Amino acid sequence: MLNELRIVEVGEGQAVQVAGLMLAALGAQVLKVERPGGDPARGGATFANWNRNKRSIVLDLDSAEGRAGLECHLAGADVLLHQFTPDRAALLGLDDATLAARFPRLVTSGITGSPYNHPDVERSDDELLVAARFGALYENDGYRAGPIVWRFNAGSWSAAHLAAAGILARLVARLQSGRGGPAHTSLFQGHMVMLSLIWARNSAGPMPNNPPHPLGARPIGQQLYECQGGEWLQIMDPPRQYDYANMPTMWEVLAEGVEIDTEEGKIEAFKRRPLEAWLADLRADDIAAEPAYPLGGMLSHPEVIANGYVTEIDDPVLGHTIQPNVPFHSDADLPAPRPAPALGEGGDADWTPPPAAVGDGRQPTEMLAGVRLVDFGMFLAGPMGPSMMGDMGADVIKVEALTGDRIRFMHRYYQAASRSKRSIAIDLTRPEAEPILDRLLKWAEAVHHNMRFKGAAKLGLSDEGIRKHNPDIAFNYVSAYGQRGTRGNWPGYDSIFNAIAGWEFENAGLGNKPMFNRPGTMDVSSAQSALVELMASLYAKRSGQRGYTTQTSLLGISALTQGETLILPDGSLAETHHLDSDQTGFSPYHRIFECSDGKWIAIAARTESRRAAVRSVLGDDEAGFAAKAKSRSAADLLAALEAAGVPCDLVTFEAAEEQFFANPLNRELNLISVLEQPLYGTVEQPGAYWCFGDVPVVFRHAAPAIGQHTDEIMQELGFSPAEIAGFRDSKVIG
């Protein structure tokens, strides 16, 4: 799919490596630049998992010889993917202006901690520090008052997908302009995507603005129950209308005198029978439910194996391993997974011939201006991807039933997944709707849905049904469990897959009961996975290939997030780190501390020299660090730590959402979108997820009302006013 693309990757952070991994899995040639001696993670699970299908070259970029070697490869490259801040990039001659002058076709994506145009961009890109200064620790639920550290690297996983999608968007634009340019993003913007499900402000309508959280513990366990034997069960019934008394196993428990009218009674009831009994009953009634596994446990799940979401790799260091795979399925000829390279392996490939000229010099006004996409999806895990294409300038038409998207009642979620779209309401169950469907699909370059496939086929939205109207369309869909196993038509929701993936245990901290992860991380990650696939297939189609079918799933993205571990030759899991029981961090040197004024600070001392610097401020007794920190004000402690060279940040905590929207800098930098909407009034949401330099991100459409643009779209499709009136009178459109 991306076989002609050449990508130079420089960086040891998760986001850079995962972005390169995804692009390599889609066929791009990725050359990983390593420091002398190699990436320090070599020999570990993350290096093995995140560097498959890449080549390696050793260059000392602090030397003139190393920089010259890099420039030789950039001369024949399409993309430079790195994690340098603007100042560091300038020192290496890799700043945007220099690259544009020397390599005008080169697309450059820098993944930093804070946005590329932000005053904090030179600060650390450590996941914890970025989450602290952004305000994400305010939104994690926990077992104590105060900010709670995220175990799931939400900023890094999100930024990896943003970088891959931004690169592909720039490459689509390059097909027209012939010029490359920046496609920068950051972990900060990665968190913006994740929290867009719950961060928004409306001036009117049924969804009031969120009040500040009470400053107390918030241990959340929605539809999460301990079973007999100590195993945990996560159920997800969004409307909360399923009656647990319908289950045969519950009949037995009720006969024992247990009452289930209260949450306490339900907790007691589930403890009386084993997990498998409850799962059998719930699945018989088509209710989404899964066990809460430990991290890495899903790598041996039969559906994960059946769908190819793991891959067997003979790693040159670790031996025969089972590794989490990328969740991309396609009818394109994608490369088979290859082990991460040995140091320097493949670095002698000749990239010196200049690439073929493309484009006619016409720079688009927006990155995806002229791109046409029809979205038949509902909920989040999928439709949020087309929304992000709309943010980049694509014309996205959202097709809804006359009653609307079923997630509309969850107003924040609906807004997050539907910005930058127009809405047409059609009853696709009616045969009379066929001419409208035909014209929509012939109008579109790409189409997306996340319906269960049996239901989609009934509406004419199977792969074959869609291609009947437009054989060369790029078609993407998202399912719950993937289409290659036995659960292709099973229901699934975010919390189910957070449970499977182990994040409900990991986010709770060592020894604590598992917890629901409220911001919807698997939903968002699935949507971003669909976004990358859509962008790759759009680029392939526009560069002379055909319209491919691509698919991803909640199960697949959950498996990818197991990238910190893998199954070793002896069947054990590779070791990884865990959140402490207080949910403050991962070690005395990588955690948050409360200060004397009630504020919190975060530190990330990952090298021995920086740990020594921490001790110079907090003393030699690691067990006493917290007490020492609490004896000093946050400002005083931060000043001392910064003077000692310790990466640190103040934790943005109380009313963090309000702080984000009230900050005028965020508006100035386009990090907040402000749009009018018929029901919600003025809608404020997290804004631009990319910095494209000379090409703006422009927000035009708030999440639409049901059928808000039906007449407008019908006219564009060529229907006359009389035909439109006839369709409406017969209730085919709304």
PyMOL commands that set and color helices and strands:
alter all, ss='L'
color gray80, all
select helices_A, chain A and resi 14-25+45-50+64-74+86-91+96-102+127-134+136-138+154-177+187-195+244-246+248-255+263-270+275-284+297-300+302-306+384-391+411-418+431-443+453-458+463-469+494-501+503-508+521-542+554-560+608-618+622-630+634-643+656-662+664-668+710-716+721-729
alter helices_A, ss='H'
color red, helices_A
select strands_A, chain A and resi 6-10+29-34+54-58+79-82+107-112+181-182+185-186+201-202+224-226+232-236+288-291+310-315+319-324+329-330+372-375+395-400+422-425+446-449+474-479+549-553+585-587+590-594+600-604+648-650+672-677+681-686
alter strands_A, ss='S'
color yellow, strands_A
deselect
rebuild
show_as cartoon
